[in-house]
Amino acid sequence: MAGKDGIRCYHLSSSKLARTLGENRARVSQVLSLLTLPRKLQEAVLALGDPLAWPSITERQLRPVLHLGRKAQARAVFVLTSRYQPEAGGES
């Protein structure tokens, strides 16, 4: 999995990565910290697809989830993702 270990293997600091991406270091660190969520929870968020198709989950909404236990993280991500799932069947 990517994350802080991944940028270390390429000898990048979060500051250098931020400069390369045109973002500030704090934002890069915040996004990288989201990669510490279990893969299954990351996949649940990614399964939402294109954020322009319906409202998306933001990093700001997910940050508090990082400090929860694994079961609480799973519940929180389930609640967040279920709010944004498109309705089954769509409009006919």
PyMOL Python script that loads the backbone (N, CA, C, O; Angstrom):
from pymol import cmd

cmd.read_pdbstr("""\
ATOM      1  N   MET A   1       0.841  -1.168   0.000  1.00  0.00           N
ATOM      2  CA  MET A   1       0.000   0.000   0.000  1.00  0.00           C
ATOM      3  C   MET A   1       0.890   1.236   0.000  1.00  0.00           C
ATOM      4  O   MET A   1       2.000   1.221   0.532  1.00  0.00           O
ATOM      5  N   ALA A   2       0.389   2.291  -0.599  1.00  0.00           N
ATOM      6  CA  ALA A   2       1.127   3.551  -0.636  1.00  0.00           C
ATOM      7  C   ALA A   2       1.089   4.200   0.741  1.00  0.00           C
ATOM      8  O   ALA A   2       0.714   3.563   1.726  1.00  0.00           O
ATOM      9  N   GLY A   3       1.465   5.421   0.803  1.00  0.00           N
ATOM     10  CA  GLY A   3       1.424   6.140   2.062  1.00  0.00           C
ATOM     11  C   GLY A   3       2.786   6.654   2.427  1.00  0.00           C
ATOM     12  O   GLY A   3       3.675   6.768   1.583  1.00  0.00           O
ATOM     13  N   LYS A   4       2.943   6.967   3.704  1.00  0.00           N
ATOM     14  CA  LYS A   4       4.201   7.552   4.152  1.00  0.00           C
ATOM     15  C   LYS A   4       5.377   6.626   3.878  1.00  0.00           C
ATOM     16  O   LYS A   4       6.456   7.097   3.519  1.00  0.00           O
ATOM     17  N   ASP A   5       5.191   5.318   4.041  1.00  0.00           N
ATOM     18  CA  ASP A   5       6.279   4.386   3.728  1.00  0.00           C
ATOM     19  C   ASP A   5       6.605   4.431   2.238  1.00  0.00           C
ATOM     20  O   ASP A   5       7.767   4.322   1.848  1.00  0.00           O
ATOM     21  N   GLY A   6       5.585   4.590   1.416  1.00  0.00           N
ATOM     22  CA  GLY A   6       5.789   4.657  -0.024  1.00  0.00           C
ATOM     23  C   GLY A   6       6.596   5.870  -0.445  1.00  0.00           C
ATOM     24  O   GLY A   6       7.471   5.766  -1.305  1.00  0.00           O
ATOM     25  N   ILE A   7       6.308   7.027   0.155  1.00  0.00           N
ATOM     26  CA  ILE A   7       7.099   8.192  -0.239  1.00  0.00           C
ATOM     27  C   ILE A   7       8.503   8.106   0.325  1.00  0.00           C
ATOM     28  O   ILE A   7       9.434   8.670  -0.251  1.00  0.00           O
ATOM     29  N   ARG A   8       8.674   7.407   1.448  1.00  0.00           N
ATOM     30  CA  ARG A   8      10.023   7.224   1.987  1.00  0.00           C
ATOM     31  C   ARG A   8      10.871   6.374   1.051  1.00  0.00           C
ATOM     32  O   ARG A   8      12.060   6.644   0.879  1.00  0.00           O
ATOM     33  N   CYS A   9      10.274   5.346   0.442  1.00  0.00           N
ATOM     34  CA  CYS A   9      11.060   4.482  -0.439  1.00  0.00           C
ATOM     35  C   CYS A   9      11.513   5.232  -1.684  1.00  0.00           C
ATOM     36  O   CYS A   9      12.484   4.827  -2.323  1.00  0.00           O
ATOM     37  N   TYR A  10      10.838   6.305  -2.039  1.00  0.00           N
ATOM     38  CA  TYR A  10      11.266   7.138  -3.161  1.00  0.00           C
ATOM     39  C   TYR A  10      12.056   8.353  -2.679  1.00  0.00           C
ATOM     40  O   TYR A  10      12.333   9.263  -3.461  1.00  0.00           O
ATOM     41  N   HIS A  11      12.416   8.374  -1.408  1.00  0.00           N
ATOM     42  CA  HIS A  11      13.205   9.441  -0.804  1.00  0.00           C
ATOM     43  C   HIS A  11      12.535  10.805  -0.954  1.00  0.00           C
ATOM     44  O   HIS A  11      13.201  11.810  -1.201  1.00  0.00           O
ATOM     45  N   LEU A  12      11.207  10.828  -0.801  1.00  0.00           N
ATOM     46  CA  LEU A  12      10.460  12.080  -0.860  1.00  0.00           C
ATOM     47  C   LEU A  12       9.996  12.444   0.539  1.00  0.00           C
ATOM     48  O   LEU A  12       9.522  11.587   1.285  1.00  0.00           O
ATOM     49  N   SER A  13      10.127  13.685   0.886  1.00  0.00           N
ATOM     50  CA  SER A  13       9.523  14.160   2.123  1.00  0.00           C
ATOM     51  C   SER A  13       8.127  14.663   1.758  1.00  0.00           C
ATOM     52  O   SER A  13       7.851  14.942   0.591  1.00  0.00           O
ATOM     53  N   SER A  14       7.258  14.778   2.744  1.00  0.00           N
ATOM     54  CA  SER A  14       5.927  15.312   2.446  1.00  0.00           C
ATOM     55  C   SER A  14       6.042  16.752   1.948  1.00  0.00           C
ATOM     56  O   SER A  14       5.211  17.197   1.157  1.00  0.00           O
ATOM     57  N   SER A  15       7.063  17.485   2.403  1.00  0.00           N
ATOM     58  CA  SER A  15       7.277  18.863   1.924  1.00  0.00           C
ATOM     59  C   SER A  15       7.637  18.887   0.444  1.00  0.00           C
ATOM     60  O   SER A  15       7.101  19.690  -0.320  1.00  0.00           O
ATOM     61  N   LYS A  16       8.556  17.994   0.040  1.00  0.00           N
ATOM     62  CA  LYS A  16       8.972  17.946  -1.370  1.00  0.00           C
ATOM     63  C   LYS A  16       7.804  17.483  -2.245  1.00  0.00           C
ATOM     64  O   LYS A  16       7.586  18.022  -3.330  1.00  0.00           O
ATOM     65  N   LEU A  17       7.062  16.492  -1.774  1.00  0.00           N
ATOM     66  CA  LEU A  17       5.901  16.015  -2.517  1.00  0.00           C
ATOM     67  C   LEU A  17       4.876  17.141  -2.656  1.00  0.00           C
ATOM     68  O   LEU A  17       4.291  17.319  -3.724  1.00  0.00           O
ATOM     69  N   ALA A  18       4.660  17.894  -1.589  1.00  0.00           N
ATOM     70  CA  ALA A  18       3.710  19.009  -1.629  1.00  0.00           C
ATOM     71  C   ALA A  18       4.139  20.043  -2.671  1.00  0.00           C
ATOM     72  O   ALA A  18       3.312  20.523  -3.447  1.00  0.00           O
ATOM     73  N   ARG A  19       5.421  20.383  -2.689  1.00  0.00           N
ATOM     74  CA  ARG A  19       5.914  21.344  -3.684  1.00  0.00           C
ATOM     75  C   ARG A  19       5.709  20.803  -5.101  1.00  0.00           C
ATOM     76  O   ARG A  19       5.310  21.540  -6.002  1.00  0.00           O
ATOM     77  N   THR A  20       5.982  19.522  -5.286  1.00  0.00           N
ATOM     78  CA  THR A  20       5.829  18.905  -6.602  1.00  0.00           C
ATOM     79  C   THR A  20       4.373  18.946  -7.067  1.00  0.00           C
ATOM     80  O   THR A  20       4.094  19.186  -8.242  1.00  0.00           O
ATOM     81  N   LEU A  21       3.450  18.710  -6.132  1.00  0.00           N
ATOM     82  CA  LEU A  21       2.024  18.668  -6.462  1.00  0.00           C
ATOM     83  C   LEU A  21       1.360  20.037  -6.439  1.00  0.00           C
ATOM     84  O   LEU A  21       0.226  20.196  -6.892  1.00  0.00           O
ATOM     85  N   GLY A  22       2.076  21.023  -5.908  1.00  0.00           N
ATOM     86  CA  GLY A  22       1.481  22.356  -5.789  1.00  0.00           C
ATOM     87  C   GLY A  22       0.486  22.455  -4.652  1.00  0.00           C
ATOM     88  O   GLY A  22      -0.428  23.278  -4.692  1.00  0.00           O
ATOM     89  N   GLU A  23       0.658  21.627  -3.645  1.00  0.00           N
ATOM     90  CA  GLU A  23      -0.200  21.636  -2.454  1.00  0.00           C
ATOM     91  C   GLU A  23       0.641  22.029  -1.254  1.00  0.00           C
ATOM     92  O   GLU A  23       1.868  22.085  -1.341  1.00  0.00           O
ATOM     93  N   ASN A  24      -0.021  22.304  -0.122  1.00  0.00           N
ATOM     94  CA  ASN A  24       0.777  22.582   1.070  1.00  0.00           C
ATOM     95  C   ASN A  24       1.080  21.272   1.801  1.00  0.00           C
ATOM     96  O   ASN A  24       0.384  20.273   1.621  1.00  0.00           O
ATOM     97  N   ARG A  25       2.122  21.294   2.621  1.00  0.00           N
ATOM     98  CA  ARG A  25       2.600  20.102   3.304  1.00  0.00           C
ATOM     99  C   ARG A  25       1.528  19.500   4.203  1.00  0.00           C
ATOM    100  O   ARG A  25       1.394  18.278   4.275  1.00  0.00           O
ATOM    101  N   ALA A  26       0.765  20.345   4.889  1.00  0.00           N
ATOM    102  CA  ALA A  26      -0.276  19.833   5.788  1.00  0.00           C
ATOM    103  C   ALA A  26      -1.312  19.015   5.020  1.00  0.00           C
ATOM    104  O   ALA A  26      -1.733  17.953   5.479  1.00  0.00           O
ATOM    105  N   ARG A  27      -1.722  19.509   3.853  1.00  0.00           N
ATOM    106  CA  ARG A  27      -2.718  18.773   3.053  1.00  0.00           C
ATOM    107  C   ARG A  27      -2.165  17.426   2.608  1.00  0.00           C
ATOM    108  O   ARG A  27      -2.862  16.413   2.675  1.00  0.00           O
ATOM    109  N   VAL A  28      -0.921  17.411   2.157  1.00  0.00           N
ATOM    110  CA  VAL A  28      -0.298  16.150   1.739  1.00  0.00           C
ATOM    111  C   VAL A  28      -0.255  15.183   2.917  1.00  0.00           C
ATOM    112  O   VAL A  28      -0.580  14.006   2.756  1.00  0.00           O
ATOM    113  N   SER A  29       0.135  15.649   4.082  1.00  0.00           N
ATOM    114  CA  SER A  29       0.192  14.787   5.264  1.00  0.00           C
ATOM    115  C   SER A  29      -1.191  14.258   5.631  1.00  0.00           C
ATOM    116  O   SER A  29      -1.338  13.094   6.005  1.00  0.00           O
ATOM    117  N   GLN A  30      -2.206  15.120   5.522  1.00  0.00           N
ATOM    118  CA  GLN A  30      -3.575  14.690   5.846  1.00  0.00           C
ATOM    119  C   GLN A  30      -4.048  13.603   4.889  1.00  0.00           C
ATOM    120  O   GLN A  30      -4.633  12.607   5.314  1.00  0.00           O
ATOM    121  N   VAL A  31      -3.798  13.795   3.610  1.00  0.00           N
ATOM    122  CA  VAL A  31      -4.230  12.797   2.626  1.00  0.00           C
ATOM    123  C   VAL A  31      -3.469  11.490   2.834  1.00  0.00           C
ATOM    124  O   VAL A  31      -4.063  10.413   2.786  1.00  0.00           O
ATOM    125  N   LEU A  32      -2.160  11.577   3.064  1.00  0.00           N
ATOM    126  CA  LEU A  32      -1.376  10.368   3.302  1.00  0.00           C
ATOM    127  C   LEU A  32      -1.858   9.631   4.550  1.00  0.00           C
ATOM    128  O   LEU A  32      -1.839   8.401   4.586  1.00  0.00           O
ATOM    129  N   SER A  33      -2.286  10.367   5.568  1.00  0.00           N
ATOM    130  CA  SER A  33      -2.755   9.697   6.784  1.00  0.00           C
ATOM    131  C   SER A  33      -4.032   8.905   6.535  1.00  0.00           C
ATOM    132  O   SER A  33      -4.294   7.926   7.234  1.00  0.00           O
ATOM    133  N   LEU A  34      -4.834   9.314   5.545  1.00  0.00           N
ATOM    134  CA  LEU A  34      -6.038   8.551   5.210  1.00  0.00           C
ATOM    135  C   LEU A  34      -5.691   7.163   4.672  1.00  0.00           C
ATOM    136  O   LEU A  34      -6.514   6.248   4.713  1.00  0.00           O
ATOM    137  N   LEU A  35      -4.472   7.018   4.171  1.00  0.00           N
ATOM    138  CA  LEU A  35      -4.038   5.726   3.657  1.00  0.00           C
ATOM    139  C   LEU A  35      -3.769   4.727   4.771  1.00  0.00           C
ATOM    140  O   LEU A  35      -3.490   3.560   4.496  1.00  0.00           O
ATOM    141  N   THR A  36      -3.848   5.167   6.031  1.00  0.00           N
ATOM    142  CA  THR A  36      -3.695   4.233   7.146  1.00  0.00           C
ATOM    143  C   THR A  36      -5.001   3.510   7.457  1.00  0.00           C
ATOM    144  O   THR A  36      -5.014   2.555   8.234  1.00  0.00           O
ATOM    145  N   LEU A  37      -6.106   3.964   6.850  1.00  0.00           N
ATOM    146  CA  LEU A  37      -7.367   3.234   7.017  1.00  0.00           C
ATOM    147  C   LEU A  37      -7.208   1.852   6.390  1.00  0.00           C
ATOM    148  O   LEU A  37      -6.479   1.702   5.409  1.00  0.00           O
ATOM    149  N   PRO A  38      -7.875   0.848   6.937  1.00  0.00           N
ATOM    150  CA  PRO A  38      -7.791  -0.489   6.340  1.00  0.00           C
ATOM    151  C   PRO A  38      -8.224  -0.457   4.867  1.00  0.00           C
ATOM    152  O   PRO A  38      -9.100   0.317   4.480  1.00  0.00           O
ATOM    153  N   ARG A  39      -7.603  -1.301   4.072  1.00  0.00           N
ATOM    154  CA  ARG A  39      -7.878  -1.340   2.627  1.00  0.00           C
ATOM    155  C   ARG A  39      -9.374  -1.481   2.335  1.00  0.00           C
ATOM    156  O   ARG A  39      -9.891  -0.842   1.419  1.00  0.00           O
ATOM    157  N   LYS A  40     -10.060  -2.307   3.104  1.00  0.00           N
ATOM    158  CA  LYS A  40     -11.495  -2.529   2.866  1.00  0.00           C
ATOM    159  C   LYS A  40     -12.286  -1.223   3.014  1.00  0.00           C
ATOM    160  O   LYS A  40     -13.229  -0.975   2.262  1.00  0.00           O
ATOM    161  N   LEU A  41     -11.898  -0.399   3.982  1.00  0.00           N
ATOM    162  CA  LEU A  41     -12.587   0.874   4.176  1.00  0.00           C
ATOM    163  C   LEU A  41     -12.226   1.854   3.067  1.00  0.00           C
ATOM    164  O   LEU A  41     -13.078   2.615   2.608  1.00  0.00           O
ATOM    165  N   GLN A  42     -10.971   1.839   2.636  1.00  0.00           N
ATOM    166  CA  GLN A  42     -10.578   2.682   1.512  1.00  0.00           C
ATOM    167  C   GLN A  42     -11.374   2.295   0.261  1.00  0.00           C
ATOM    168  O   GLN A  42     -11.832   3.159  -0.487  1.00  0.00           O
ATOM    169  N   GLU A  43     -11.528   1.001   0.048  1.00  0.00           N
ATOM    170  CA  GLU A  43     -12.269   0.526  -1.122  1.00  0.00           C
ATOM    171  C   GLU A  43     -13.733   0.942  -1.058  1.00  0.00           C
ATOM    172  O   GLU A  43     -14.333   1.249  -2.088  1.00  0.00           O
ATOM    173  N   ALA A  44     -14.318   0.957   0.151  1.00  0.00           N
ATOM    174  CA  ALA A  44     -15.715   1.387   0.301  1.00  0.00           C
ATOM    175  C   ALA A  44     -15.867   2.846  -0.119  1.00  0.00           C
ATOM    176  O   ALA A  44     -16.842   3.213  -0.775  1.00  0.00           O
ATOM    177  N   VAL A  45     -14.908   3.663   0.257  1.00  0.00           N
ATOM    178  CA  VAL A  45     -14.951   5.073  -0.124  1.00  0.00           C
ATOM    179  C   VAL A  45     -14.728   5.212  -1.631  1.00  0.00           C
ATOM    180  O   VAL A  45     -15.447   5.958  -2.297  1.00  0.00           O
ATOM    181  N   LEU A  46     -13.743   4.503  -2.167  1.00  0.00           N
ATOM    182  CA  LEU A  46     -13.455   4.575  -3.599  1.00  0.00           C
ATOM    183  C   LEU A  46     -14.608   4.039  -4.442  1.00  0.00           C
ATOM    184  O   LEU A  46     -14.808   4.483  -5.573  1.00  0.00           O
ATOM    185  N   ALA A  47     -15.365   3.090  -3.899  1.00  0.00           N
ATOM    186  CA  ALA A  47     -16.481   2.505  -4.633  1.00  0.00           C
ATOM    187  C   ALA A  47     -17.578   3.525  -4.921  1.00  0.00           C
ATOM    188  O   ALA A  47     -18.466   3.277  -5.737  1.00  0.00           O
ATOM    189  N   LEU A  48     -17.513   4.659  -4.254  1.00  0.00           N
ATOM    190  CA  LEU A  48     -18.500   5.702  -4.520  1.00  0.00           C
ATOM    191  C   LEU A  48     -18.363   6.252  -5.936  1.00  0.00           C
ATOM    192  O   LEU A  48     -19.295   6.849  -6.474  1.00  0.00           O
ATOM    193  N   GLY A  49     -17.191   6.043  -6.532  1.00  0.00           N
ATOM    194  CA  GLY A  49     -17.003   6.459  -7.916  1.00  0.00           C
ATOM    195  C   GLY A  49     -16.757   7.949  -8.060  1.00  0.00           C
ATOM    196  O   GLY A  49     -16.214   8.601  -7.167  1.00  0.00           O
ATOM    197  N   ASP A  50     -17.167   8.468  -9.198  1.00  0.00           N
ATOM    198  CA  ASP A  50     -16.945   9.860  -9.545  1.00  0.00           C
ATOM    199  C   ASP A  50     -17.665  10.774  -8.561  1.00  0.00           C
ATOM    200  O   ASP A  50     -18.889  10.717  -8.452  1.00  0.00           O
ATOM    201  N   PRO A  51     -16.926  11.613  -7.845  1.00  0.00           N
ATOM    202  CA  PRO A  51     -17.576  12.476  -6.873  1.00  0.00           C
ATOM    203  C   PRO A  51     -18.481  13.518  -7.498  1.00  0.00           C
ATOM    204  O   PRO A  51     -19.292  14.128  -6.801  1.00  0.00           O
ATOM    205  N   LEU A  52     -18.360  13.731  -8.791  1.00  0.00           N
ATOM    206  CA  LEU A  52     -19.243  14.696  -9.432  1.00  0.00           C
ATOM    207  C   LEU A  52     -20.611  14.107  -9.743  1.00  0.00           C
ATOM    208  O   LEU A  52     -21.562  14.845 -10.002  1.00  0.00           O
ATOM    209  N   ALA A  53     -20.714  12.787  -9.720  1.00  0.00           N
ATOM    210  CA  ALA A  53     -21.992  12.140 -10.008  1.00  0.00           C
ATOM    211  C   ALA A  53     -22.988  12.318  -8.851  1.00  0.00           C
ATOM    212  O   ALA A  53     -24.196  12.369  -9.084  1.00  0.00           O
ATOM    213  N   TRP A  54     -22.505  12.412  -7.637  1.00  0.00           N
ATOM    214  CA  TRP A  54     -23.316  12.665  -6.444  1.00  0.00           C
ATOM    215  C   TRP A  54     -22.382  13.224  -5.378  1.00  0.00           C
ATOM    216  O   TRP A  54     -21.167  13.213  -5.574  1.00  0.00           O
ATOM    217  N   PRO A  55     -22.906  13.709  -4.260  1.00  0.00           N
ATOM    218  CA  PRO A  55     -22.030  14.298  -3.240  1.00  0.00           C
ATOM    219  C   PRO A  55     -20.939  13.327  -2.791  1.00  0.00           C
ATOM    220  O   PRO A  55     -21.175  12.124  -2.677  1.00  0.00           O
ATOM    221  N   SER A  56     -19.753  13.859  -2.540  1.00  0.00           N
ATOM    222  CA  SER A  56     -18.633  13.017  -2.151  1.00  0.00           C
ATOM    223  C   SER A  56     -18.328  13.140  -0.669  1.00  0.00           C
ATOM    224  O   SER A  56     -18.809  14.044   0.014  1.00  0.00           O
ATOM    225  N   ILE A  57     -17.524  12.217  -0.195  1.00  0.00           N
ATOM    226  CA  ILE A  57     -17.019  12.270   1.169  1.00  0.00           C
ATOM    227  C   ILE A  57     -15.689  13.010   1.114  1.00  0.00           C
ATOM    228  O   ILE A  57     -14.844  12.728   0.264  1.00  0.00           O
ATOM    229  N   THR A  58     -15.515  13.947   2.015  1.00  0.00           N
ATOM    230  CA  THR A  58     -14.297  14.738   2.011  1.00  0.00           C
ATOM    231  C   THR A  58     -13.294  14.201   3.019  1.00  0.00           C
ATOM    232  O   THR A  58     -13.645  13.435   3.917  1.00  0.00           O
ATOM    233  N   GLU A  59     -12.034  14.615   2.857  1.00  0.00           N
ATOM    234  CA  GLU A  59     -11.017  14.237   3.842  1.00  0.00           C
ATOM    235  C   GLU A  59     -11.400  14.760   5.216  1.00  0.00           C
ATOM    236  O   GLU A  59     -11.160  14.103   6.228  1.00  0.00           O
ATOM    237  N   ARG A  60     -11.995  15.942   5.246  1.00  0.00           N
ATOM    238  CA  ARG A  60     -12.401  16.541   6.524  1.00  0.00           C
ATOM    239  C   ARG A  60     -13.392  15.637   7.259  1.00  0.00           C
ATOM    240  O   ARG A  60     -13.335  15.520   8.483  1.00  0.00           O
ATOM    241  N   GLN A  61     -14.304  14.996   6.512  1.00  0.00           N
ATOM    242  CA  GLN A  61     -15.255  14.080   7.134  1.00  0.00           C
ATOM    243  C   GLN A  61     -14.574  12.809   7.611  1.00  0.00           C
ATOM    244  O   GLN A  61     -14.992  12.227   8.612  1.00  0.00           O
ATOM    245  N   LEU A  62     -13.534  12.367   6.916  1.00  0.00           N
ATOM    246  CA  LEU A  62     -12.873  11.117   7.263  1.00  0.00           C
ATOM    247  C   LEU A  62     -11.814  11.257   8.351  1.00  0.00           C
ATOM    248  O   LEU A  62     -11.515  10.284   9.043  1.00  0.00           O
ATOM    249  N   ARG A  63     -11.240  12.450   8.516  1.00  0.00           N
ATOM    250  CA  ARG A  63     -10.166  12.607   9.502  1.00  0.00           C
ATOM    251  C   ARG A  63     -10.530  12.120  10.900  1.00  0.00           C
ATOM    252  O   ARG A  63      -9.714  11.438  11.521  1.00  0.00           O
ATOM    253  N   PRO A  64     -11.721  12.437  11.431  1.00  0.00           N
ATOM    254  CA  PRO A  64     -12.051  11.943  12.776  1.00  0.00           C
ATOM    255  C   PRO A  64     -12.121  10.417  12.861  1.00  0.00           C
ATOM    256  O   PRO A  64     -11.934   9.845  13.935  1.00  0.00           O
ATOM    257  N   VAL A  65     -12.389   9.763  11.735  1.00  0.00           N
ATOM    258  CA  VAL A  65     -12.481   8.309  11.694  1.00  0.00           C
ATOM    259  C   VAL A  65     -11.128   7.662  11.995  1.00  0.00           C
ATOM    260  O   VAL A  65     -11.073   6.552  12.525  1.00  0.00           O
ATOM    261  N   LEU A  66     -10.046   8.353  11.659  1.00  0.00           N
ATOM    262  CA  LEU A  66      -8.700   7.804  11.869  1.00  0.00           C
ATOM    263  C   LEU A  66      -8.414   7.505  13.331  1.00  0.00           C
ATOM    264  O   LEU A  66      -7.604   6.629  13.636  1.00  0.00           O
ATOM    265  N   HIS A  67      -9.061   8.212  14.228  1.00  0.00           N
ATOM    266  CA  HIS A  67      -8.768   8.078  15.655  1.00  0.00           C
ATOM    267  C   HIS A  67      -9.683   7.078  16.359  1.00  0.00           C
ATOM    268  O   HIS A  67      -9.632   6.940  17.581  1.00  0.00           O
ATOM    269  N   LEU A  68     -10.512   6.388  15.595  1.00  0.00           N
ATOM    270  CA  LEU A  68     -11.425   5.397  16.157  1.00  0.00           C
ATOM    271  C   LEU A  68     -10.789   4.010  16.090  1.00  0.00           C
ATOM    272  O   LEU A  68      -9.830   3.788  15.350  1.00  0.00           O
ATOM    273  N   GLY A  69     -11.334   3.088  16.870  1.00  0.00           N
ATOM    274  CA  GLY A  69     -10.923   1.685  16.757  1.00  0.00           C
ATOM    275  C   GLY A  69     -11.411   1.118  15.433  1.00  0.00           C
ATOM    276  O   GLY A  69     -12.242   1.729  14.761  1.00  0.00           O
ATOM    277  N   ARG A  70     -10.898  -0.051  15.054  1.00  0.00           N
ATOM    278  CA  ARG A  70     -11.233  -0.632  13.741  1.00  0.00           C
ATOM    279  C   ARG A  70     -12.730  -0.863  13.545  1.00  0.00           C
ATOM    280  O   ARG A  70     -13.260  -0.571  12.473  1.00  0.00           O
ATOM    281  N   LYS A  71     -13.418  -1.381  14.558  1.00  0.00           N
ATOM    282  CA  LYS A  71     -14.861  -1.620  14.401  1.00  0.00           C
ATOM    283  C   LYS A  71     -15.612  -0.304  14.263  1.00  0.00           C
ATOM    284  O   LYS A  71     -16.533  -0.193  13.454  1.00  0.00           O
ATOM    285  N   ALA A  72     -15.222   0.690  15.049  1.00  0.00           N
ATOM    286  CA  ALA A  72     -15.862   2.001  14.967  1.00  0.00           C
ATOM    287  C   ALA A  72     -15.561   2.661  13.625  1.00  0.00           C
ATOM    288  O   ALA A  72     -16.415   3.353  13.072  1.00  0.00           O
ATOM    289  N   GLN A  73     -14.348   2.452  13.092  1.00  0.00           N
ATOM    290  CA  GLN A  73     -14.015   2.976  11.766  1.00  0.00           C
ATOM    291  C   GLN A  73     -14.943   2.368  10.722  1.00  0.00           C
ATOM    292  O   GLN A  73     -15.475   3.070   9.862  1.00  0.00           O
ATOM    293  N   ALA A  74     -15.129   1.063  10.807  1.00  0.00           N
ATOM    294  CA  ALA A  74     -15.989   0.379   9.830  1.00  0.00           C
ATOM    295  C   ALA A  74     -17.412   0.926   9.892  1.00  0.00           C
ATOM    296  O   ALA A  74     -18.029   1.180   8.858  1.00  0.00           O
ATOM    297  N   ARG A  75     -17.933   1.108  11.110  1.00  0.00           N
ATOM    298  CA  ARG A  75     -19.289   1.657  11.255  1.00  0.00           C
ATOM    299  C   ARG A  75     -19.369   3.072  10.688  1.00  0.00           C
ATOM    300  O   ARG A  75     -20.309   3.402   9.965  1.00  0.00           O
ATOM    301  N   ALA A  76     -18.385   3.903  11.014  1.00  0.00           N
ATOM    302  CA  ALA A  76     -18.399   5.295  10.566  1.00  0.00           C
ATOM    303  C   ALA A  76     -18.326   5.384   9.042  1.00  0.00           C
ATOM    304  O   ALA A  76     -19.056   6.163   8.428  1.00  0.00           O
ATOM    305  N   VAL A  77     -17.447   4.590   8.432  1.00  0.00           N
ATOM    306  CA  VAL A  77     -17.331   4.625   6.968  1.00  0.00           C
ATOM    307  C   VAL A  77     -18.607   4.073   6.337  1.00  0.00           C
ATOM    308  O   VAL A  77     -19.047   4.576   5.303  1.00  0.00           O
ATOM    309  N   PHE A  78     -19.203   3.056   6.936  1.00  0.00           N
ATOM    310  CA  PHE A  78     -20.472   2.524   6.415  1.00  0.00           C
ATOM    311  C   PHE A  78     -21.539   3.611   6.424  1.00  0.00           C
ATOM    312  O   PHE A  78     -22.250   3.796   5.436  1.00  0.00           O
ATOM    313  N   VAL A  79     -21.649   4.324   7.530  1.00  0.00           N
ATOM    314  CA  VAL A  79     -22.655   5.387   7.635  1.00  0.00           C
ATOM    315  C   VAL A  79     -22.390   6.474   6.596  1.00  0.00           C
ATOM    316  O   VAL A  79     -23.307   6.915   5.902  1.00  0.00           O
ATOM    317  N   LEU A  80     -21.132   6.903   6.493  1.00  0.00           N
ATOM    318  CA  LEU A  80     -20.799   7.952   5.525  1.00  0.00           C
ATOM    319  C   LEU A  80     -21.064   7.505   4.088  1.00  0.00           C
ATOM    320  O   LEU A  80     -21.643   8.257   3.304  1.00  0.00           O
ATOM    321  N   THR A  81     -20.648   6.299   3.739  1.00  0.00           N
ATOM    322  CA  THR A  81     -20.816   5.848   2.352  1.00  0.00           C
ATOM    323  C   THR A  81     -22.268   5.556   2.022  1.00  0.00           C
ATOM    324  O   THR A  81     -22.688   5.759   0.883  1.00  0.00           O
ATOM    325  N   SER A  82     -23.039   5.088   2.982  1.00  0.00           N
ATOM    326  CA  SER A  82     -24.440   4.768   2.691  1.00  0.00           C
ATOM    327  C   SER A  82     -25.250   6.034   2.412  1.00  0.00           C
ATOM    328  O   SER A  82     -26.267   5.976   1.721  1.00  0.00           O
ATOM    329  N   ARG A  83     -24.811   7.164   2.937  1.00  0.00           N
ATOM    330  CA  ARG A  83     -25.502   8.435   2.660  1.00  0.00           C
ATOM    331  C   ARG A  83     -25.367   8.840   1.201  1.00  0.00           C
ATOM    332  O   ARG A  83     -26.224   9.541   0.664  1.00  0.00           O
ATOM    333  N   TYR A  84     -24.298   8.400   0.566  1.00  0.00           N
ATOM    334  CA  TYR A  84     -23.969   8.905  -0.763  1.00  0.00           C
ATOM    335  C   TYR A  84     -24.129   7.876  -1.869  1.00  0.00           C
ATOM    336  O   TYR A  84     -23.733   8.135  -3.005  1.00  0.00           O
ATOM    337  N   GLN A  85     -24.689   6.736  -1.571  1.00  0.00           N
ATOM    338  CA  GLN A  85     -24.895   5.720  -2.605  1.00  0.00           C
ATOM    339  C   GLN A  85     -26.053   6.167  -3.504  1.00  0.00           C
ATOM    340  O   GLN A  85     -27.078   6.632  -3.005  1.00  0.00           O
ATOM    341  N   PRO A  86     -25.897   6.031  -4.803  1.00  0.00           N
ATOM    342  CA  PRO A  86     -27.022   6.348  -5.703  1.00  0.00           C
ATOM    343  C   PRO A  86     -28.140   5.350  -5.466  1.00  0.00           C
ATOM    344  O   PRO A  86     -27.897   4.204  -5.090  1.00  0.00           O
ATOM    345  N   GLU A  87     -29.364   5.796  -5.690  1.00  0.00           N
ATOM    346  CA  GLU A  87     -30.505   4.910  -5.470  1.00  0.00           C
ATOM    347  C   GLU A  87     -30.486   3.769  -6.479  1.00  0.00           C
ATOM    348  O   GLU A  87     -30.182   3.970  -7.655  1.00  0.00           O
ATOM    349  N   ALA A  88     -30.814   2.570  -6.008  1.00  0.00           N
ATOM    350  CA  ALA A  88     -30.850   1.392  -6.882  1.00  0.00           C
ATOM    351  C   ALA A  88     -31.963   1.571  -7.920  1.00  0.00           C
ATOM    352  O   ALA A  88     -33.051   2.059  -7.613  1.00  0.00           O
ATOM    353  N   GLY A  89     -31.665   1.171  -9.130  1.00  0.00           N
ATOM    354  CA  GLY A  89     -32.676   1.216 -10.177  1.00  0.00           C
ATOM    355  C   GLY A  89     -32.775   2.553 -10.868  1.00  0.00           C
ATOM    356  O   GLY A  89     -33.215   2.625 -12.015  1.00  0.00           O
ATOM    357  N   GLY A  90     -32.369   3.622 -10.187  1.00  0.00           N
ATOM    358  CA  GLY A  90     -32.407   4.956 -10.800  1.00  0.00           C
ATOM    359  C   GLY A  90     -33.808   5.361 -11.188  1.00  0.00           C
ATOM    360  O   GLY A  90     -34.788   4.777 -10.726  1.00  0.00           O
ATOM    361  N   GLU A  91     -33.898   6.351 -12.029  1.00  0.00           N
ATOM    362  CA  GLU A  91     -35.208   6.828 -12.485  1.00  0.00           C
ATOM    363  C   GLU A  91     -35.545   6.154 -13.809  1.00  0.00           C
ATOM    364  O   GLU A  91     -34.701   6.051 -14.700  1.00  0.00           O
ATOM    365  N   SER A  92     -36.774   5.702 -13.925  1.00  0.00           N
ATOM    366  CA  SER A  92     -37.193   5.058 -15.177  1.00  0.00           C
ATOM    367  C   SER A  92     -38.344   5.802 -15.777  1.00  0.00           C
ATOM    368  O   SER A  92     -38.843   5.418 -16.835  1.00  0.00           O
TER     369      SER A  92
END
""", "prot")
cmd.dss("prot")
cmd.show_as("cartoon", "prot")
cmd.util.cbc("prot")
cmd.orient("prot")
